Amino acid sequence: IWRAAAQAAPQRLFGDHIGLAMSQQGRYAEAIEVLLAHERLAPADADSLINLAFCQAQLTRDEDAIRTLRKVVRLNPKQRQGWQSLVTLLINTSDREGAEAALAEALRAFPEDPELRYMLMEHRLKCGDYAAGFDLFHARWGTRFVGAAVRLPTDRLWDGEPFEGRLLVRAEQGIGDELLYSSIFENLATRHADTVVDCDPRLLPLLQRSFPRFTFIPRDTPDDDPWKRDAVRQCLAGDLPRWFRRRTSDFPARRQWLQADATRTAALRASYRQRFGNALLVG
């Protein structure tokens, strides 16, 4: 349709629309040719250039894509999508210094942008700067990567310091995240044993067996339930790394932190051995 329009009205510039249509069809090389021709004829347009950079990146022409995106933000420092795309590409190409510099410029233009702060957090973690990365981890909320935050009473937020009374650790995100953050519970137990954790009901037996010093309750337990109501301090499970994973040496060298049901495991193993003899058992 856009080609027909261009033929019917050659004085109009339809190259950006044709290039977009081609890129949506996966015809990246053709789209690049059309978009470059359009750029030579028309004043620079941010949307067209971002589409050009996308096509270049799809063909792993990363240096070309980075140059195109630098042009976008040079033409308009307030082009938020241009900054996000540039930072993402720099991170993906392992240009740590370039990503750090681009993030600094982007955050000067958008100091409170949660997704840029999230990208800075990811960048710091990938660089092994766990202290700075986990300090920024609160930026996960309100981005396209993570949904709405669990609402905690601001006057009872835990700051990682010892205190008298019960600590409530709130589950967040999915079941995999809950298991990941449970890797910190052993460290937490040494600092604050009087801890209640809400969790997915399916994880209750596993977590209670693995961490007997804590009390686990279903995450849909009402807030007026005594287990939650009487907590002196609260925190989200995803905030625990801020207090317990500040440097590489804080990550313990261990094979596991979750404990299987030994009785059930033995019974299943015996059953399979009876059926399959000495065959390799996996799972």
Legacy VTK file of the C-alpha trace (Angstrom):
# vtk DataFile Version 3.0
C-alpha trace
ASCII
DATASET POLYDATA
POINTS 283 float
0.000 0.000 0.000
2.789 2.412 0.932
4.653 1.604 -2.285
1.514 2.359 -4.265
1.119 5.617 -2.370
4.715 6.558 -3.125
4.177 5.897 -6.826
0.923 7.874 -6.853
2.438 10.832 -5.011
6.199 10.769 -5.580
6.583 14.199 -3.983
5.563 12.753 -0.606
8.075 10.882 1.575
6.716 7.434 2.392
10.063 5.717 2.969
9.673 5.544 6.747
6.300 3.787 6.425
7.627 1.341 3.846
10.653 0.617 6.035
8.455 0.026 9.063
6.263 -2.398 7.125
9.324 -4.290 5.906
10.836 -4.516 9.382
7.556 -5.877 10.737
7.786 -8.615 8.085
11.356 -9.435 9.097
12.791 -8.009 5.868
15.490 -6.133 7.725
18.049 -5.692 4.950
15.427 -4.251 2.584
14.076 -2.042 5.360
17.549 -0.630 6.044
18.004 0.259 2.384
14.639 2.061 2.270
15.151 3.851 5.598
18.628 5.070 4.662
17.259 6.433 1.395
14.455 8.111 3.350
16.980 9.653 5.751
18.942 11.157 2.869
15.788 12.802 1.513
13.989 13.889 4.667
14.896 15.729 7.858
16.015 13.288 10.539
13.038 11.689 12.257
13.468 9.929 15.611
10.923 7.165 14.980
12.421 6.365 11.586
15.954 6.311 12.998
14.946 4.074 15.912
13.370 1.665 13.427
16.567 1.787 11.366
18.648 0.967 14.457
16.308 -1.919 15.289
16.797 -3.417 11.830
20.573 -2.960 12.032
20.657 -4.680 15.414
18.562 -7.589 14.103
21.286 -8.197 11.508
23.964 -7.872 14.258
25.214 -4.647 12.703
25.636 -3.379 16.233
28.114 -0.592 15.534
25.796 0.851 12.879
22.837 0.593 15.278
24.764 2.343 18.052
25.764 5.171 15.701
22.144 5.554 14.604
20.875 5.694 18.185
23.562 8.185 19.202
22.276 10.363 16.397
18.744 10.046 17.791
19.672 11.268 21.279
22.020 13.913 19.873
19.155 15.355 17.826
16.773 15.124 20.786
18.239 14.519 24.269
14.680 14.068 25.551
14.047 11.047 23.283
13.367 8.486 26.015
13.003 5.462 23.725
16.239 6.398 21.992
18.118 6.400 25.301
16.591 3.090 26.387
17.433 1.436 23.070
20.992 2.819 23.102
21.656 1.681 26.668
20.197 -1.776 25.992
22.408 -2.245 22.952
25.536 -1.038 24.741
24.859 -3.439 27.615
24.173 -6.336 25.238
27.441 -5.683 23.395
29.339 -5.623 26.725
30.414 -1.997 26.292
30.410 -1.306 30.017
32.001 2.124 29.859
29.732 3.204 27.028
26.657 1.942 28.862
27.676 3.708 32.062
28.203 7.004 30.219
24.925 6.692 28.292
23.010 5.876 31.458
24.461 8.915 33.204
23.342 11.168 30.334
19.924 9.518 30.119
19.301 9.919 33.834
20.248 13.586 33.659
17.457 13.962 31.122
15.030 11.653 33.009
16.226 11.517 36.651
13.142 9.728 37.993
12.518 7.357 35.084
11.994 3.896 36.684
12.993 1.892 33.623
16.273 3.762 33.171
17.002 3.278 36.869
16.149 -0.412 36.445
18.612 -0.601 33.543
21.283 1.081 35.680
20.598 -1.496 38.403
20.980 -4.367 35.914
24.172 -2.836 34.544
25.721 -2.491 38.005
24.839 -6.090 38.881
26.281 -7.400 35.607
29.479 -5.499 36.389
29.668 -7.207 39.786
28.930 -4.024 41.710
26.380 -5.785 43.925
26.225 -3.084 46.586
25.217 -0.366 44.118
23.047 -2.723 42.095
20.957 -4.012 44.981
20.686 -0.509 46.440
18.916 0.369 43.174
16.838 -2.825 43.073
13.719 -1.002 44.302
13.543 0.426 40.761
12.104 -2.928 39.616
8.629 -1.764 40.618
6.589 0.220 38.163
8.561 -0.911 35.099
7.476 -3.110 32.216
9.694 -5.836 33.674
7.890 -6.158 37.009
4.303 -5.433 38.008
2.907 -3.421 40.897
4.707 -3.562 44.230
3.327 -5.217 47.331
2.260 -2.321 49.526
4.115 -2.183 52.827
3.432 0.205 55.713
6.113 2.860 55.374
6.427 3.307 59.135
7.392 -0.351 59.603
9.920 -0.905 56.819
12.983 -2.876 57.869
16.346 -1.165 57.305
18.446 -4.308 57.731
19.460 -3.507 61.311
18.745 -5.745 64.358
15.596 -4.934 66.358
13.294 -6.477 68.954
10.131 -8.140 67.709
8.837 -9.979 64.665
9.979 -9.421 61.091
7.545 -10.166 58.268
9.112 -10.997 54.901
6.630 -10.580 52.059
6.773 -12.749 48.949
6.859 -11.033 45.588
6.565 -11.888 41.908
6.507 -15.582 40.936
7.300 -18.912 42.504
10.782 -18.951 40.975
11.595 -15.601 42.577
10.414 -16.908 45.940
12.782 -19.876 45.691
15.638 -17.629 44.565
15.276 -15.227 47.486
14.925 -18.119 49.910
18.654 -18.707 49.310
19.213 -15.769 51.688
17.073 -17.100 54.543
20.004 -18.843 56.249
21.828 -15.508 56.470
18.689 -13.746 57.653
18.198 -16.324 60.422
21.574 -15.401 61.937
20.527 -11.742 62.158
16.841 -12.073 63.014
15.385 -15.438 64.010
11.889 -14.168 64.907
10.779 -14.070 61.288
7.542 -14.898 59.501
7.547 -15.360 55.719
4.488 -15.372 53.517
4.792 -17.585 50.444
2.927 -19.402 47.724
0.906 -22.152 49.476
2.548 -24.761 47.254
5.927 -23.918 48.790
4.856 -24.098 52.423
5.990 -27.688 53.181
9.281 -27.275 51.306
10.234 -23.963 52.903
9.141 -24.925 56.413
11.177 -28.120 56.174
14.214 -26.253 54.798
14.138 -23.365 57.304
12.668 -24.641 60.574
13.703 -21.499 62.503
11.181 -19.428 60.526
7.388 -19.562 60.357
5.808 -19.712 56.901
2.243 -18.664 56.099
0.262 -18.509 52.817
0.847 -15.252 50.978
-2.906 -14.610 50.746
-3.177 -14.498 54.553
-5.214 -11.349 55.413
-3.233 -8.363 56.685
-5.254 -8.338 59.910
-4.137 -11.889 60.729
-1.995 -11.854 63.922
1.011 -13.315 62.078
1.090 -10.209 59.883
-0.570 -7.647 62.119
1.856 -8.115 65.002
5.004 -7.752 62.911
7.162 -4.874 64.132
9.038 -4.577 60.812
8.342 -5.720 57.248
10.326 -6.098 54.045
9.988 -7.608 50.598
11.937 -10.786 49.878
13.597 -9.083 46.906
15.074 -6.446 49.206
17.048 -9.012 51.214
20.032 -8.995 48.803
20.562 -5.342 49.714
21.522 -6.412 53.224
23.137 -9.798 52.575
24.706 -9.779 49.082
26.951 -6.708 49.012
29.992 -8.379 47.439
30.961 -11.596 45.648
32.203 -13.176 48.873
28.692 -12.830 50.343
27.407 -15.554 48.008
27.890 -18.856 49.865
29.549 -21.828 48.167
27.002 -24.615 48.625
25.230 -27.229 46.570
21.716 -26.588 47.862
19.607 -24.730 50.387
16.273 -26.535 49.995
15.611 -29.866 51.695
13.639 -32.590 49.979
11.214 -34.792 51.929
13.605 -37.592 52.894
10.857 -40.150 53.615
9.066 -39.548 50.333
12.348 -39.501 48.425
13.356 -42.883 49.859
9.956 -44.370 49.069
10.035 -43.125 45.465
13.589 -44.343 44.984
12.689 -47.796 46.287
9.644 -47.926 44.022
11.647 -47.008 40.915
14.453 -49.420 41.789
11.911 -52.214 42.088
10.518 -51.354 38.648
13.692 -50.430 36.756
16.564 -52.064 38.601
19.874 -50.216 38.345
18.788 -47.844 35.553
19.854 -44.217 35.960
17.266 -42.276 37.980
16.895 -38.577 37.161
14.611 -36.156 38.993
LINES 1 284
283 0 1 2 3 4 5 6 7 8 9 10 11 12 13 14 15 16 17 18 19 20 21 22 23 24 25 26 27 28 29 30 31 32 33 34 35 36 37 38 39 40 41 42 43 44 45 46 47 48 49 50 51 52 53 54 55 56 57 58 59 60 61 62 63 64 65 66 67 68 69 70 71 72 73 74 75 76 77 78 79 80 81 82 83 84 85 86 87 88 89 90 91 92 93 94 95 96 97 98 99 100 101 102 103 104 105 106 107 108 109 110 111 112 113 114 115 116 117 118 119 120 121 122 123 124 125 126 127 128 129 130 131 132 133 134 135 136 137 138 139 140 141 142 143 144 145 146 147 148 149 150 151 152 153 154 155 156 157 158 159 160 161 162 163 164 165 166 167 168 169 170 171 172 173 174 175 176 177 178 179 180 181 182 183 184 185 186 187 188 189 190 191 192 193 194 195 196 197 198 199 200 201 202 203 204 205 206 207 208 209 210 211 212 213 214 215 216 217 218 219 220 221 222 223 224 225 226 227 228 229 230 231 232 233 234 235 236 237 238 239 240 241 242 243 244 245 246 247 248 249 250 251 252 253 254 255 256 257 258 259 260 261 262 263 264 265 266 267 268 269 270 271 272 273 274 275 276 277 278 279 280 281 282
